[in-house]
Amino acid sequence: MKRLFFISLLLLSAMNLAHAEKADSEKPTLIDSDQLTYDDVKQVNVATGNVVLTRGTLLMKADRVVVTTDPSGYQFATLYADPGKLATFKQKRDGGPDLWIDGHAERIEYDGKTEITKLFSKAQMRRLQGDKPTDEVNGEFISYDSRTEFYSVNNTVNGNSQPGAGRIRAVIQPRPKAPQ
């Protein structure tokens, strides 16, 4: 069963070669929040209270966001949800006029250097065409590489099984047949 899931997941990745909006990596990061602290020496921003982070088409929301910048200028964001709530993200994908990816989890980590997003605890990701979901995956941990559109989903985090995590669920919609 696991093998069938991983084959389906690979097919899901290969079916649509659209990537995250390439122009996003060259855009400034904007943070709107109720409160913000900035440590210029350590290059750490901590935003709290209804935080909305945008970078091009990338939109992330959480109660608390920590953004660090490395010496090369790459930014890394960690989003934390309030207890009982979820942090969210949404990003336009290249390859069509209205293609999106969105997700939520209790904690989200975004690596601006590799463009990998990691979702921890109660994680869900969906591919959208407009507002209509085309595919969806759920698990305790999801790693998503926006450059290659590759997902990795499991119910363990760093090798540790999550109590009560249950099974992984994927919904893969049929694709329209190509004209012959």
C-alpha positions in Angstrom: 0.0 0.0 0.0 2.8 2.4 0.9 4.5 1.6 -2.4 1.3 2.5 -4.3 1.0 5.8 -2.4 4.6 6.8 -3.2 4.2 5.9 -6.9 1.0 8.0 -6.9 2.9 10.8 -5.3 5.6 10.7 -7.9 3.0 10.7 -10.6 1.3 13.7 -9.0 4.6 15.5 -9.0 5.4 14.6 -12.6 2.0 15.4 -14.0 2.3 19.1 -13.6 5.7 20.6 -14.2 4.6 24.0 -13.1 6.9 25.6 -10.5 6.4 28.3 -7.9 6.4 31.8 -9.4 10.1 32.3 -10.3 9.9 36.0 -9.8 9.0 35.6 -6.1 12.6 34.9 -5.1 13.6 38.4 -6.4 10.8 40.3 -4.5 11.2 42.0 -1.1 9.6 40.4 1.9 6.8 42.5 3.4 5.6 41.9 7.0 2.4 43.3 8.5 1.8 42.6 12.1 0.5 44.0 15.4 4.1 44.0 16.8 7.6 43.6 15.4 11.1 43.4 16.9 14.2 43.6 14.7 17.7 42.6 15.8 20.0 44.1 13.1 23.1 42.5 14.5 21.6 39.0 14.5 19.5 39.6 11.5 16.3 38.3 13.2 12.8 39.8 12.9 10.1 38.6 15.2 6.5 39.6 14.2 3.5 38.8 16.4 -0.2 39.3 16.2 -2.1 38.6 13.0 1.1 38.4 10.9 0.8 38.5 7.2 4.1 37.9 5.3 4.2 38.5 1.5 6.9 38.0 -1.0 5.7 38.4 -4.6 2.8 35.9 -4.9 3.8 34.1 -1.7 1.4 34.8 1.1 1.9 33.4 4.6 -0.2 34.0 7.7 0.3 33.1 11.4 0.2 34.5 14.9 4.0 34.6 15.2 6.6 34.7 12.5 10.4 34.6 13.0 12.4 35.7 9.9 16.2 35.3 9.9 18.6 36.4 7.2 21.9 34.6 6.6 25.2 36.4 5.6 24.5 35.7 1.9 21.1 37.5 2.2 18.8 34.4 2.1 15.8 34.6 4.3 14.3 31.8 6.4 10.8 32.1 8.0 9.2 30.0 10.7 5.5 30.5 11.2 3.8 29.5 14.5 0.0 29.2 14.9 -1.8 30.0 18.1 -3.0 26.9 20.0 -6.0 25.4 18.2 -5.3 27.3 15.0 -3.2 26.8 11.9 -0.5 28.8 10.1 -1.2 29.1 6.3 0.6 29.8 3.0 -0.4 30.3 -0.6 1.7 30.8 -3.7 1.1 31.2 -7.4 2.7 28.5 -9.6 4.2 29.1 -13.0 2.6 27.1 -15.9 -0.8 28.7 -16.1 -2.8 31.9 -15.4 -4.5 30.7 -12.2 -2.5 27.8 -10.7 -1.8 27.9 -7.0 -0.4 25.8 -4.1 -1.7 26.3 -0.6 -1.3 24.7 2.8 -1.6 24.9 6.5 -0.1 23.4 9.6 0.6 24.2 13.3 4.1 25.2 12.3 5.5 26.1 8.8 9.2 26.6 8.0 10.2 28.3 4.7 13.7 28.2 3.4 14.3 31.1 0.9 17.6 29.6 -0.3 16.2 26.2 -1.4 12.6 27.3 -1.7 11.5 24.3 0.4 8.5 24.6 2.7 8.1 22.2 5.6 4.7 21.8 7.4 4.6 20.3 10.8 1.6 18.8 12.7 -1.9 18.7 11.1 -0.3 19.4 7.8 -2.3 19.8 4.5 -1.3 20.9 1.0 -3.5 21.5 -2.0 -2.9 22.3 -5.6 -5.5 24.7 -6.9 -6.7 25.8 -10.3 -8.4 29.1 -9.3 -10.2 28.3 -6.1 -10.9 24.6 -7.1 -8.6 22.0 -5.5 -7.1 19.6 -8.0 -5.0 17.5 -5.6 -4.6 17.3 -1.8 -2.3 15.6 0.7 -2.6 15.3 4.5 -0.2 14.1 7.1 1.7 15.1 10.2 4.7 16.3 8.2 4.9 17.5 4.6 8.1 18.7 2.8 7.4 20.6 -0.4 10.1 21.7 -2.9 8.5 24.5 -5.0 11.3 24.4 -7.6 10.6 20.8 -8.5 7.0 20.4 -7.3 8.0 17.4 -5.2 6.1 16.4 -2.0 7.2 14.1 0.7 4.5 13.2 3.2 4.7 11.1 6.3 3.4 10.8 9.9 6.8 11.0 11.5 8.9 14.1 12.1 12.7 13.7 12.2 12.2 9.9 12.6 9.8 10.2 15.6 6.3 8.8 15.1 3.5 11.2 16.1 1.0 9.6 18.5 -2.4 9.4 17.0 -1.2 10.7 13.7 -3.1 8.0 11.7 -2.6 7.4 8.1 -1.6 9.7 5.2 -4.4 10.7 2.8 -4.0 11.8 -0.8 -6.7 12.8 -3.2 -5.5 12.9 -6.8 -8.0 14.2 -9.3 -8.1 12.8 -12.9 -6.3 14.9 -15.5 -8.1 16.0 -18.7 -7.0 13.9 -21.6 -4.6 15.7 -24.0 -6.2 16.3 -27.5 -4.9 13.8 -30.1 
